[in-house]
Amino acid sequence: MLPSIKDLSYAELCQWLAQQQQPAFRAKQIRDWLYKKHATDFNDMANLPLTLRQTLAENFRAFTLTPLKTQEASDETVKWLSQLGDGHTIETVLIRTPERNTVCISSQVGCAVRCIFCASGKQGLLRNLSAAEMLDQIILASRAGGRLVNNLVVMGMGEPLHNFEQLVAALKLLCAADGLGLGARHVTISTSGVPAAIRRLADLQTPWNLALSLHAVNDEIRAKIIPPAKRSPLEDIFTACEYYTQKTKRMITLEYVLLEERNCRPEDASRLADIAHRLHAKVNLIPCNNDSGPCQAPDAELCERFLKLLLSRKVHATLRRSKGKDIQAACGQLRSQTPTGKSARGVAAATPAPPENSRE
């Protein structure tokens, strides 16, 4: 499998071009095609000599994803199932609103955290994504919208902070002026809570937004939602979040999936308000999106009542209206699968299937 050209730094690209007896200014031309014009094929790079385009194609991949299936929901949310070079698959979601286009990208194939309400975790962790594979999801969504997306959330498959180095490499290039050029404040990283990695992220002092997938107000309840192998004590997570806020000056979001008979009692709302005030955080309530399995969403009335309890405590809180649920593109529904829609439990396809487009 050929490496992605996006894996090369600018200096490395210049060095490679020098070895091909090509002038250094070709590096800027190539990167403009990749990051400004969102090219996915070296043949599209019209101002490069044909021989250079051919040499590039012999040595690198311009794009790491092969879209297998595209679905559009009734609310215009779009989901792609894409195959990677090794046959594994990931899902990417574009959420459209009148104000902005938000892309939700995956950072891993599968997930080791295994939250009980999340489809990604049911398969376990298959592998990390490279920085190029994360960037190419953004390019995929941007090409669909005809321009760079306004907003990025790393909330798809995987625990982003378990893939720290590649995540940071991707986000730095995303936000660089000579990269994709998205403002850092338009980037949100969602984590189940990895204290050491949160502190490392804070030390970068880049104003990316951090969202903590909390889902429970104490360790006893959280143990029934997130298995122990990848779960840290809440106090350790909270102190790391306080450090993040201090270093970046950014308000953290507490993501809280509402699970019937598990975490939505009045006393849970009261404790959640205490946590939000301690962390100076806002709260995003998310009714569980999986309609089968061990978890169900509370009824709409209970969700509204829980929200009102937070608001009565002066918490900045919202109740998310799920997007793309009818194509399984909502929070907790993304998973690695075959083009037919069956879960791919670590079995990579031998060859890419032909692209399939469907509108639902």
URNORSUL-V35881 format. One record per residue. N is the residue number from 1. RES is the residue in three letters. PHI is phi in degrees with one decimal (NA if undefined). Layout:
n:N res:RES phi:PHI
n:N res:RES phi:PHI
This chain:
n:1 res:MET phi:NA
n:2 res:LEU phi:-71.5
n:3 res:PRO phi:-71.2
n:4 res:SER phi:-79.2
n:5 res:ILE phi:-66.6
n:6 res:LYS phi:-71.2
n:7 res:ASP phi:-76.4
n:8 res:LEU phi:-88.3
n:9 res:SER phi:-71.2
n:10 res:TYR phi:-59.5
n:11 res:ALA phi:-64.0
n:12 res:GLU phi:-66.5
n:13 res:LEU phi:-65.3
n:14 res:CYS phi:-60.9
n:15 res:GLN phi:-64.9
n:16 res:TRP phi:-63.1
n:17 res:LEU phi:-62.2
n:18 res:ALA phi:-62.0
n:19 res:GLN phi:-65.6
n:20 res:GLN phi:-93.1
n:21 res:GLN phi:58.3
n:22 res:GLN phi:-109.9
n:23 res:PRO phi:-67.2
n:24 res:ALA phi:-64.3
n:25 res:PHE phi:-65.3
n:26 res:ARG phi:-63.8
n:27 res:ALA phi:-61.8
n:28 res:LYS phi:-64.8
n:29 res:GLN phi:-61.2
n:30 res:ILE phi:-63.1
n:31 res:ARG phi:-67.6
n:32 res:ASP phi:-63.1
n:33 res:TRP phi:-64.0
n:34 res:LEU phi:-70.8
n:35 res:TYR phi:-103.6
n:36 res:LYS phi:-98.4
n:37 res:LYS phi:-102.3
n:38 res:HIS phi:57.6
n:39 res:ALA phi:-69.1
n:40 res:THR phi:-118.6
n:41 res:ASP phi:-144.2
n:42 res:PHE phi:-61.2
n:43 res:ASN phi:-63.7
n:44 res:ASP phi:-78.2
n:45 res:MET phi:-81.9
n:46 res:ALA phi:-64.5
n:47 res:ASN phi:-91.1
n:48 res:LEU phi:-97.7
n:49 res:PRO phi:-60.1
n:50 res:LEU phi:-56.7
n:51 res:THR phi:-63.4
n:52 res:LEU phi:-69.2
n:53 res:ARG phi:-59.2
n:54 res:GLN phi:-66.7
n:55 res:THR phi:-66.2
n:56 res:LEU phi:-59.8
n:57 res:ALA phi:-65.7
n:58 res:GLU phi:-76.3
n:59 res:ASN phi:-113.4
n:60 res:PHE phi:-140.6
n:61 res:ARG phi:-102.2
n:62 res:ALA phi:-80.1
n:63 res:PHE phi:-147.7
n:64 res:THR phi:-97.4
n:65 res:LEU phi:-109.6
n:66 res:THR phi:-116.9
n:67 res:PRO phi:-62.1
n:68 res:LEU phi:-100.1
n:69 res:LYS phi:-152.7
n:70 res:THR phi:-122.2
n:71 res:GLN phi:-125.6
n:72 res:GLU phi:-121.6
n:73 res:ALA phi:-82.9
n:74 res:SER phi:-63.5
n:75 res:ASP phi:-95.9
n:76 res:GLU phi:76.3
n:77 res:THR phi:-65.7
n:78 res:VAL phi:-116.3
n:79 res:LYS phi:-127.5
n:80 res:TRP phi:-113.2
n:81 res:LEU phi:-100.0
n:82 res:SER phi:-122.2
n:83 res:GLN phi:-97.4
n:84 res:LEU phi:-90.7
n:85 res:GLY phi:-61.2
n:86 res:ASP phi:-94.3
n:87 res:GLY phi:97.2
n:88 res:HIS phi:-66.9
n:89 res:THR phi:-125.4
n:90 res:ILE phi:-136.5
n:91 res:GLU phi:-121.0
n:92 res:THR phi:-134.3
n:93 res:VAL phi:-127.8
n:94 res:LEU phi:-110.9
n:95 res:ILE phi:-104.8
n:96 res:ARG phi:-102.2
n:97 res:THR phi:-135.9
n:98 res:PRO phi:-59.2
n:99 res:GLU phi:-85.2
n:100 res:ARG phi:-165.2
n:101 res:ASN phi:-107.5
n:102 res:THR phi:-112.8
n:103 res:VAL phi:-104.3
n:104 res:CYS phi:-107.2
n:105 res:ILE phi:-107.9
n:106 res:SER phi:-92.7
n:107 res:SER phi:-116.3
n:108 res:GLN phi:-145.4
n:109 res:VAL phi:-91.2
n:110 res:GLY phi:81.1
n:111 res:CYS phi:-161.3
n:112 res:ALA phi:-86.3
n:113 res:VAL phi:-73.6
n:114 res:ARG phi:63.9
n:115 res:CYS phi:-54.7
n:116 res:ILE phi:-69.4
n:117 res:PHE phi:-96.3
n:118 res:CYS phi:-106.7
n:119 res:ALA phi:-68.4
n:120 res:SER phi:-60.4
n:121 res:GLY phi:-72.0
n:122 res:LYS phi:-63.4
n:123 res:GLN phi:-92.1
n:124 res:GLY phi:73.5
n:125 res:LEU phi:-91.9
n:126 res:LEU phi:-95.9
n:127 res:ARG phi:-172.1
n:128 res:ASN phi:-77.9
n:129 res:LEU phi:-88.1
n:130 res:SER phi:-79.7
n:131 res:ALA phi:-58.0
n:132 res:ALA phi:-63.0
n:133 res:GLU phi:-67.2
n:134 res:MET phi:-73.8
n:135 res:LEU phi:-61.5
n:136 res:ASP phi:-68.1
n:137 res:GLN phi:-66.5
n:138 res:ILE phi:-66.5
n:139 res:ILE phi:-66.2
n:140 res:LEU phi:-56.1
n:141 res:ALA phi:-68.8
n:142 res:SER phi:-67.4
n:143 res:ARG phi:-62.9
n:144 res:ALA phi:-65.9
n:145 res:GLY phi:-89.5
n:146 res:GLY phi:80.8
n:147 res:ARG phi:-165.5
n:148 res:LEU phi:-59.4
n:149 res:VAL phi:-59.8
n:150 res:ASN phi:-83.4
n:151 res:ASN phi:-150.6
n:152 res:LEU phi:-126.6
n:153 res:VAL phi:-123.9
n:154 res:VAL phi:-92.4
n:155 res:MET phi:-132.4
n:156 res:GLY phi:-81.9
n:157 res:MET phi:-64.0
n:158 res:GLY phi:103.5
n:159 res:GLU phi:-99.6
n:160 res:PRO phi:-55.3
n:161 res:LEU phi:-77.4
n:162 res:HIS phi:-81.8
n:163 res:ASN phi:-124.8
n:164 res:PHE phi:-58.8
n:165 res:GLU phi:-61.6
n:166 res:GLN phi:-70.0
n:167 res:LEU phi:-59.7
n:168 res:VAL phi:-63.8
n:169 res:ALA phi:-59.6
n:170 res:ALA phi:-65.8
n:171 res:LEU phi:-69.7
n:172 res:LYS phi:-63.6
n:173 res:LEU phi:-71.7
n:174 res:LEU phi:-58.7
n:175 res:CYS phi:-92.1
n:176 res:ALA phi:-70.5
n:177 res:ALA phi:-61.6
n:178 res:ASP phi:-94.5
n:179 res:GLY phi:-105.4
n:180 res:LEU phi:-76.1
n:181 res:GLY phi:81.1
n:182 res:LEU phi:-83.3
n:183 res:GLY phi:-64.0
n:184 res:ALA phi:-59.5
n:185 res:ARG phi:-73.4
n:186 res:HIS phi:-100.8
n:187 res:VAL phi:-117.1
n:188 res:THR phi:-126.3
n:189 res:ILE phi:-106.4
n:190 res:SER phi:-102.0
n:191 res:THR phi:-136.4
n:192 res:SER phi:-77.5
n:193 res:GLY phi:112.6
n:194 res:VAL phi:-120.3
n:195 res:PRO phi:-53.3
n:196 res:ALA phi:-63.0
n:197 res:ALA phi:-71.9
n:198 res:ILE phi:-61.4
n:199 res:ARG phi:-67.2
n:200 res:ARG phi:-62.1
n:201 res:LEU phi:-63.4
n:202 res:ALA phi:-61.4
n:203 res:ASP phi:-65.9
n:204 res:LEU phi:-70.8
n:205 res:GLN phi:53.7
n:206 res:THR phi:-97.7
n:207 res:PRO phi:-77.9
n:208 res:TRP phi:-70.6
n:209 res:ASN phi:-85.7
n:210 res:LEU phi:-117.2
n:211 res:ALA phi:-119.5
n:212 res:LEU phi:-98.1
n:213 res:SER phi:-77.5
n:214 res:LEU phi:-86.5
n:215 res:HIS phi:69.0
n:216 res:ALA phi:-159.4
n:217 res:VAL phi:-99.8
n:218 res:ASN phi:-149.3
n:219 res:ASP phi:-66.6
n:220 res:GLU phi:-64.7
n:221 res:ILE phi:-70.7
n:222 res:ARG phi:-64.5
n:223 res:ALA phi:-63.8
n:224 res:LYS phi:-87.9
n:225 res:ILE phi:-111.1
n:226 res:ILE phi:-120.8
n:227 res:PRO phi:-58.4
n:228 res:PRO phi:-67.2
n:229 res:ALA phi:-56.5
n:230 res:LYS phi:-118.2
n:231 res:ARG phi:-113.2
n:232 res:SER phi:-98.6
n:233 res:PRO phi:-59.8
n:234 res:LEU phi:-60.5
n:235 res:GLU phi:-61.8
n:236 res:ASP phi:-64.2
n:237 res:ILE phi:-66.4
n:238 res:PHE phi:-63.1
n:239 res:THR phi:-67.0
n:240 res:ALA phi:-67.3
n:241 res:CYS phi:-66.3
n:242 res:GLU phi:-61.7
n:243 res:TYR phi:-64.1
n:244 res:TYR phi:-62.2
n:245 res:THR phi:-62.0
n:246 res:GLN phi:-62.0
n:247 res:LYS phi:-77.5
n:248 res:THR phi:-102.9
n:249 res:LYS phi:62.5
n:250 res:ARG phi:-108.1
n:251 res:MET phi:-77.5
n:252 res:ILE phi:-81.7
n:253 res:THR phi:-105.4
n:254 res:LEU phi:-98.1
n:255 res:GLU phi:-88.7
n:256 res:TYR phi:-137.0
n:257 res:VAL phi:-76.5
n:258 res:LEU phi:-81.2
n:259 res:LEU phi:-119.8
n:260 res:GLU phi:-55.4
n:261 res:GLU phi:62.9
n:262 res:ARG phi:-124.7
n:263 res:ASN phi:-148.5
n:264 res:CYS phi:-127.2
n:265 res:ARG phi:-82.9
n:266 res:PRO phi:-56.2
n:267 res:GLU phi:-67.3
n:268 res:ASP phi:-66.7
n:269 res:ALA phi:-62.6
n:270 res:SER phi:-63.2
n:271 res:ARG phi:-67.7
n:272 res:LEU phi:-62.3
n:273 res:ALA phi:-62.4
n:274 res:ASP phi:-60.3
n:275 res:ILE phi:-64.3
n:276 res:ALA phi:-60.0
n:277 res:HIS phi:-66.7
n:278 res:ARG phi:-60.9
n:279 res:LEU phi:-90.5
n:280 res:HIS phi:52.6
n:281 res:ALA phi:-111.8
n:282 res:LYS phi:-97.4
n:283 res:VAL phi:-121.5
n:284 res:ASN phi:-116.4
n:285 res:LEU phi:-84.2
n:286 res:ILE phi:-131.1
n:287 res:PRO phi:-58.6
n:288 res:CYS phi:-53.9
n:289 res:ASN phi:-95.7
n:290 res:ASN phi:-82.5
n:291 res:ASP phi:-93.8
n:292 res:SER phi:-137.1
n:293 res:GLY phi:93.6
n:294 res:PRO phi:-76.5
n:295 res:CYS phi:-120.8
n:296 res:GLN phi:-134.2
n:297 res:ALA phi:-79.4
n:298 res:PRO phi:-65.1
n:299 res:ASP phi:-68.5
n:300 res:ALA phi:-59.3
n:301 res:GLU phi:-63.9
n:302 res:LEU phi:-65.7
n:303 res:CYS phi:-60.1
n:304 res:GLU phi:-65.2
n:305 res:ARG phi:-65.7
n:306 res:PHE phi:-61.9
n:307 res:LEU phi:-60.5
n:308 res:LYS phi:-64.1
n:309 res:LEU phi:-63.9
n:310 res:LEU phi:-66.5
n:311 res:LEU phi:-62.3
n:312 res:SER phi:-67.2
n:313 res:ARG phi:-95.6
n:314 res:LYS phi:64.7
n:315 res:VAL phi:-91.9
n:316 res:HIS phi:-74.8
n:317 res:ALA phi:-134.0
n:318 res:THR phi:-135.2
n:319 res:LEU phi:-110.3
n:320 res:ARG phi:-69.4
n:321 res:ARG phi:-94.0
n:322 res:SER phi:-61.8
n:323 res:LYS phi:-110.9
n:324 res:GLY phi:75.2
n:325 res:LYS phi:-64.7
n:326 res:ASP phi:-72.3
n:327 res:ILE phi:-118.1
n:328 res:GLN phi:55.3
n:329 res:ALA phi:-114.3
n:330 res:ALA phi:-85.2
n:331 res:CYS phi:-54.6
n:332 res:GLY phi:86.9
n:333 res:GLN phi:-104.3
n:334 res:LEU phi:-77.0
n:335 res:ARG phi:-159.9
n:336 res:SER phi:-78.5
n:337 res:GLN phi:-153.4
n:338 res:THR phi:-84.0
n:339 res:PRO phi:-59.0
n:340 res:THR phi:-81.4
n:341 res:GLY phi:99.8
n:342 res:LYS phi:-81.6
n:343 res:SER phi:-63.0
n:344 res:ALA phi:-99.1
n:345 res:ARG phi:-86.8
n:346 res:GLY phi:79.1
n:347 res:VAL phi:-102.4
n:348 res:ALA phi:-81.8
n:349 res:ALA phi:-67.8
n:350 res:ALA phi:-71.9
n:351 res:THR phi:-137.2
n:352 res:PRO phi:-62.5
n:353 res:ALA phi:-81.4
n:354 res:PRO phi:-64.4
n:355 res:PRO phi:-57.9
n:356 res:GLU phi:-129.2
n:357 res:ASN phi:-117.0
n:358 res:SER phi:-141.7
n:359 res:ARG phi:-116.8
n:360 res:GLU phi:-116.5
